[in-house]
């Protein structure tokens, strides 16, 4: 329960409260379990304050200092935290649904299992924050700083992460279905087993990211950078990878059924054992790519560059190789039944 003397001071106004805090820096106020809906705490000095399980819905915390404050399980629904300082604050299991956290400082904050549904975190600093199992459905994280954050098991369905920075962030098994990640920086991120179903990743930077076993079905990856990314066992069926850069990427045993790879850069990419049936690879660059044992049934490789590619044991039955460049390509054991060869003739 809250210290009643501390609560009485707070109710006298922010000026009185802040002066008292300034004169008594050794005291960490106890305001746990208080109920002050729609209260004005703008610019309040609440650093290291115990606000555990407090009910502060629709409260104004704009520009307040809440660094290292304990807000565990607090109800902060629809409250205003514009430019507030929440660095290293404990917000575990807090309710921040619909809250305004634009430009707030949440660096190293603990948001484990926090509810941030429909919250606005545009331009917020979440560097090294703990977002494990957090609910961020339909949250606005555009231009937010999330580098080195831990969002494993977080739900970001329909979230807006336009141009956000998630460099080296951990979002293992996170759900990004239907999310907007336009031009988002996900380089070196741990995204193993994450779901990106129907997500918009157009022009996103996934350079050297770990995307093994991730699901990208029907996602938009037009112009995305996946240089040296690990996509082993990933599912990219019906994904749009037109003009994407997948050079040196690992796609071993991945599934790309019906994927659009028109003009994609797949130089030296590893597709060993991958399934590319009915994929559109027109004008794709597959120079020195490893397609050993890959399934390319009915794939369209018209005008594709397969110079020096390894196609040993690949299944190219009914594939279209018209005007494809197969110079120095290895085709030992490949199945070309009913395939259209580079000269336009049907192979029997």
C-alpha positions as CSV (number, residue, x, y, z in Angstrom):
1,X,0.0,0.0,0.0
2,X,1.1,3.6,-0.6
3,X,2.7,5.7,2.0
4,X,-0.1,8.2,2.8
5,X,2.3,11.0,3.6
6,X,3.8,10.6,0.1
7,X,0.4,10.5,-1.5
8,X,-0.6,13.7,0.3
9,X,2.5,15.5,-1.0
10,X,1.7,14.4,-4.5
11,X,-1.8,15.7,-4.3
12,X,-0.5,19.1,-3.4
13,X,0.8,19.5,-6.9
14,X,3.8,18.8,-9.0
15,X,5.8,21.9,-7.9
16,X,5.5,20.9,-4.2
17,X,6.2,17.3,-5.0
18,X,9.3,18.0,-7.1
19,X,10.7,20.4,-4.5
20,X,10.3,17.7,-1.9
21,X,12.0,15.1,-4.1
22,X,14.8,17.5,-4.8
23,X,15.4,18.0,-1.0
24,X,15.0,14.3,-0.1
25,X,16.9,12.4,-2.8
26,X,17.6,9.6,-0.4
27,X,13.9,8.7,-0.1
28,X,12.3,6.4,-2.7
29,X,8.6,7.2,-2.6
30,X,6.0,4.5,-2.1
31,X,2.9,5.2,-4.2
32,X,2.0,1.5,-4.8
33,X,-1.6,0.7,-5.6
34,X,-2.8,4.3,-5.7
35,X,-5.9,5.1,-7.8
36,X,-5.5,8.4,-9.6
37,X,-7.2,8.2,-13.0
38,X,-6.8,11.3,-15.2
39,X,-4.3,12.8,-12.8
40,X,-1.8,15.5,-13.9
41,X,1.8,14.2,-13.4
42,X,3.4,16.2,-16.2
43,X,7.1,16.8,-15.5
44,X,6.8,14.9,-12.2
45,X,10.0,13.6,-10.6
46,X,9.0,10.0,-10.1
47,X,12.3,8.3,-10.6
48,X,12.8,5.2,-8.4
49,X,9.2,5.6,-7.2
50,X,7.2,2.5,-6.3
51,X,4.0,2.6,-8.4
52,X,3.5,-1.1,-8.4
53,X,-0.1,-2.1,-9.3
54,X,-1.2,1.6,-9.4
55,X,-4.3,2.6,-11.4
56,X,-3.4,5.7,-13.4
57,X,-5.5,5.5,-16.5
58,X,-5.7,8.5,-18.8
59,X,-3.0,10.2,-16.7
60,X,-0.6,12.8,-18.1
61,X,3.0,11.8,-17.6
62,X,4.4,13.9,-20.4
63,X,8.1,14.8,-19.8
64,X,7.9,13.1,-16.4
65,X,11.0,11.3,-15.0
66,X,10.1,7.7,-14.3
67,X,13.6,6.2,-14.6
68,X,14.0,3.1,-12.6
69,X,10.4,3.4,-11.3
70,X,8.5,0.3,-10.4
71,X,5.4,0.2,-12.5
72,X,4.9,-3.6,-12.4
73,X,1.3,-4.5,-13.1
74,X,0.3,-0.8,-13.1
75,X,-2.8,0.1,-15.2
76,X,-1.7,3.0,-17.4
77,X,-4.2,2.5,-20.1
78,X,-4.5,5.5,-22.6
79,X,-2.0,7.5,-20.5
80,X,0.3,10.2,-22.0
81,X,4.0,9.5,-21.8
82,X,5.2,11.8,-24.6
83,X,9.0,12.3,-24.2
84,X,8.8,10.8,-20.7
85,X,11.9,9.2,-19.2
86,X,11.2,5.5,-18.4
87,X,14.8,4.3,-18.7
88,X,15.3,1.0,-16.8
89,X,11.8,1.2,-15.4
90,X,10.0,-1.9,-14.4
91,X,6.8,-2.2,-16.5
92,X,6.4,-5.9,-16.3
93,X,2.8,-6.9,-17.0
94,X,1.8,-3.3,-17.1
95,X,-1.3,-2.2,-19.1
96,X,-0.2,0.4,-21.6
97,X,-2.8,-0.3,-24.2
98,X,-3.6,2.9,-26.2
99,X,-0.9,4.8,-24.4
100,X,1.0,7.7,-26.0
101,X,4.7,6.9,-25.7
102,X,6.0,8.9,-28.6
103,X,9.6,9.8,-28.2
104,X,9.7,8.3,-24.7
105,X,12.9,6.9,-23.4
106,X,12.4,3.2,-22.6
107,X,16.0,2.1,-22.9
108,X,16.7,-1.0,-20.9
109,X,13.1,-0.9,-19.5
110,X,11.4,-4.2,-18.5
111,X,8.2,-4.6,-20.5
112,X,8.0,-8.4,-20.1
113,X,4.4,-9.4,-20.8
114,X,3.3,-5.8,-21.0
115,X,0.2,-4.8,-22.9
116,X,1.0,-2.3,-25.5
117,X,-1.8,-2.9,-27.9
118,X,-2.6,0.1,-30.1
119,X,0.0,2.1,-28.2
120,X,2.0,4.8,-30.0
121,X,5.7,4.3,-29.7
122,X,6.8,6.4,-32.7
123,X,10.4,7.5,-32.3
124,X,10.6,5.9,-28.9
125,X,13.9,4.6,-27.6
126,X,13.6,0.9,-26.7
127,X,17.2,0.0,-27.1
128,X,18.0,-3.1,-25.0
129,X,14.5,-3.2,-23.7
130,X,12.9,-6.4,-22.5
131,X,9.8,-7.0,-24.6
132,X,9.5,-10.7,-24.2
133,X,6.0,-12.0,-24.6
134,X,4.7,-8.4,-24.8
135,X,1.5,-7.6,-26.7
136,X,2.2,-5.0,-29.4
137,X,-0.7,-5.7,-31.7
138,X,-1.4,-2.7,-33.9
139,X,1.2,-0.6,-32.0
140,X,2.9,2.2,-33.8
141,X,6.7,1.7,-33.6
142,X,7.6,3.6,-36.7
143,X,11.1,5.1,-36.5
144,X,11.6,3.6,-33.0
145,X,15.0,2.5,-31.8
146,X,14.9,-1.2,-30.9
147,X,18.4,-2.3,-31.4
148,X,19.5,-5.1,-29.1
149,X,16.0,-5.3,-27.7
150,X,14.6,-8.7,-26.6
151,X,11.2,-9.3,-28.1
152,X,11.2,-13.1,-28.1
153,X,7.6,-14.5,-28.2
154,X,6.2,-11.0,-28.6
155,X,3.0,-10.4,-30.6
156,X,3.4,-7.6,-33.2
157,X,0.5,-8.5,-35.4
158,X,-0.5,-5.5,-37.6
159,X,2.1,-3.3,-35.8
160,X,3.8,-0.4,-37.8
161,X,7.6,-0.7,-37.7
162,X,8.2,1.6,-40.7
163,X,12.0,2.5,-40.7
164,X,12.4,1.3,-37.1
165,X,15.9,0.1,-36.1
166,X,16.0,-3.5,-34.8
167,X,19.7,-4.1,-35.4
168,X,20.9,-7.2,-33.6
169,X,17.5,-7.4,-31.8
170,X,16.2,-10.8,-30.6
171,X,12.6,-11.6,-31.7
172,X,12.8,-15.4,-31.7
173,X,9.3,-16.9,-32.5
174,X,7.8,-13.4,-32.5
175,X,4.6,-12.8,-34.5
176,X,4.9,-10.1,-37.2
177,X,1.9,-11.2,-39.3
178,X,0.4,-8.4,-41.3
179,X,2.9,-6.0,-39.8
180,X,4.4,-3.1,-41.7
181,X,8.2,-3.2,-41.8
182,X,8.9,-0.9,-44.7
183,X,12.6,0.0,-44.9
184,X,13.0,-1.4,-41.4
185,X,16.6,-2.3,-40.2
186,X,16.7,-5.9,-39.1
187,X,20.3,-6.5,-39.8
188,X,21.9,-9.2,-37.6
189,X,18.6,-9.7,-35.8
190,X,17.6,-13.1,-34.4
191,X,14.3,-13.9,-36.0
192,X,14.4,-17.6,-35.9
193,X,10.9,-19.2,-36.2
194,X,9.3,-15.7,-36.4
195,X,6.1,-15.3,-38.4
196,X,5.9,-12.7,-41.1
197,X,2.8,-13.9,-42.9
198,X,1.5,-11.2,-45.2
199,X,3.9,-8.7,-43.7
200,X,5.2,-5.7,-45.7
201,X,9.0,-5.9,-45.7
202,X,9.6,-3.9,-48.8
203,X,13.1,-2.5,-48.9
204,X,13.8,-3.9,-45.4
205,X,17.4,-4.5,-44.4
206,X,17.7,-8.2,-43.2
207,X,21.5,-8.4,-43.9
208,X,23.0,-11.3,-42.0
209,X,19.8,-11.9,-40.0
210,X,19.0,-15.3,-38.7
211,X,15.6,-16.2,-40.2
212,X,15.9,-20.0,-40.0
213,X,12.5,-21.7,-39.9
214,X,10.8,-18.3,-40.2
215,X,7.5,-18.0,-42.1
216,X,7.1,-15.4,-44.9
217,X,4.1,-16.8,-46.8
218,X,2.5,-14.1,-49.0
219,X,4.9,-11.4,-47.5
220,X,6.2,-8.4,-49.5
221,X,10.0,-8.5,-49.7
222,X,10.4,-6.4,-52.9
223,X,13.8,-4.8,-52.9
224,X,14.7,-6.2,-49.5
225,X,18.3,-6.9,-48.6
226,X,18.9,-10.4,-47.4
227,X,22.6,-10.6,-48.0
228,X,24.2,-13.5,-46.1
229,X,20.9,-14.0,-44.2
230,X,20.2,-17.5,-42.8
231,X,16.9,-18.7,-44.3
232,X,17.4,-22.4,-43.9
233,X,14.1,-24.3,-43.6
234,X,12.2,-21.0,-43.9
235,X,8.9,-20.9,-45.7
236,X,8.6,-18.2,-48.4
237,X,5.8,-19.7,-50.4
238,X,4.0,-17.0,-52.6
239,X,6.3,-14.3,-51.1
240,X,7.2,-11.4,-53.4
241,X,11.0,-11.2,-53.6
242,X,11.2,-9.3,-56.8
243,X,14.6,-7.5,-57.1
244,X,15.6,-8.6,-53.6
245,X,19.2,-9.2,-52.7
246,X,19.8,-12.7,-51.5
247,X,23.4,-13.1,-52.5
248,X,25.4,-15.4,-50.3
249,X,22.2,-16.3,-48.4
250,X,21.6,-19.7,-46.9
251,X,18.3,-21.1,-48.1
252,X,19.0,-24.8,-47.5
253,X,15.8,-26.9,-47.5
254,X,13.7,-23.7,-47.6
255,X,10.3,-23.6,-49.3
256,X,9.6,-21.0,-52.0
257,X,6.6,-22.6,-53.8
258,X,5.2,-20.0,-56.2
259,X,7.5,-17.3,-54.9
260,X,8.3,-14.2,-57.1
261,X,12.0,-13.9,-57.5
262,X,12.0,-11.9,-60.7
263,X,15.3,-10.1,-61.1
264,X,16.5,-11.2,-57.7
265,X,20.2,-11.3,-56.8
266,X,20.8,-14.9,-55.8
267,X,24.5,-15.0,-56.5
268,X,26.2,-17.9,-54.7
269,X,23.0,-18.5,-52.6
270,X,22.6,-21.9,-51.2
271,X,19.4,-23.5,-52.3
272,X,20.5,-27.1,-51.6
273,X,17.3,-29.3,-51.2
274,X,15.1,-26.2,-51.4
275,X,11.6,-26.4,-53.0
276,X,11.1,-23.8,-55.7
277,X,8.2,-25.4,-57.6
278,X,6.4,-22.9,-59.8
279,X,8.6,-20.1,-58.6
280,X,9.1,-17.1,-60.9
281,X,12.9,-16.7,-61.4
282,X,12.8,-14.7,-64.7
283,X,16.0,-12.7,-65.1
284,X,17.2,-13.8,-61.7
285,X,21.0,-13.9,-61.0
286,X,21.9,-17.4,-59.9
287,X,25.6,-17.3,-60.8
288,X,27.4,-20.0,-58.8
289,X,24.3,-20.7,-56.8
290,X,24.0,-24.1,-55.2
291,X,20.8,-25.7,-56.3
292,X,21.8,-29.3,-55.8
293,X,18.8,-31.5,-55.2
294,X,16.5,-28.5,-55.4
295,X,13.0,-28.9,-56.8
296,X,12.2,-26.5,-59.6
297,X,9.2,-28.2,-61.1
298,X,7.4,-25.8,-63.5
299,X,9.7,-23.0,-62.3
300,X,10.1,-20.1,-64.8
301,X,13.9,-19.5,-65.3
302,X,13.5,-17.5,-68.5
303,X,16.6,-15.4,-69.1
304,X,18.0,-16.3,-65.7
305,X,21.7,-16.3,-65.2
306,X,22.8,-19.7,-64.0
307,X,26.5,-19.4,-64.9
308,X,28.5,-21.8,-62.8
309,X,25.4,-22.9,-60.9
310,X,25.3,-26.3,-59.3
311,X,22.1,-28.1,-60.4
312,X,23.2,-31.6,-59.8
313,X,20.3,-33.8,-58.9
314,X,17.9,-30.9,-59.3
315,X,14.3,-31.5,-60.5
316,X,13.7,-29.1,-63.4
317,X,10.8,-31.1,-65.0
318,X,8.5,-28.8,-67.0
319,X,10.7,-25.8,-66.0
320,X,11.2,-22.9,-68.5
321,X,14.9,-22.3,-69.2
322,X,14.3,-20.3,-72.4
323,X,17.3,-18.0,-73.0
324,X,18.7,-18.9,-69.6
325,X,22.5,-18.8,-69.3
326,X,23.8,-22.3,-68.3
327,X,27.4,-21.7,-69.1
328,X,29.6,-24.0,-66.9
329,X,26.5,-25.0,-64.9
330,X,26.6,-28.5,-63.5
331,X,23.6,-30.6,-64.5
332,X,24.7,-34.2,-63.6
333,X,21.7,-36.2,-62.5
334,X,19.3,-33.3,-63.1
335,X,15.8,-34.1,-64.3
336,X,14.8,-32.0,-67.3
337,X,11.7,-33.9,-68.4
338,X,9.5,-31.7,-70.5
339,X,11.7,-28.7,-69.7
340,X,12.0,-25.9,-72.2
341,X,15.7,-25.5,-72.9
342,X,17.7,-22.3,-73.5
343,X,17.3,-22.7,-77.3
344,X,13.5,-22.9,-76.9
345,X,13.3,-26.6,-77.6
346,X,11.4,-29.1,-75.4
347,X,13.5,-31.7,-73.6
348,X,12.2,-35.2,-73.5
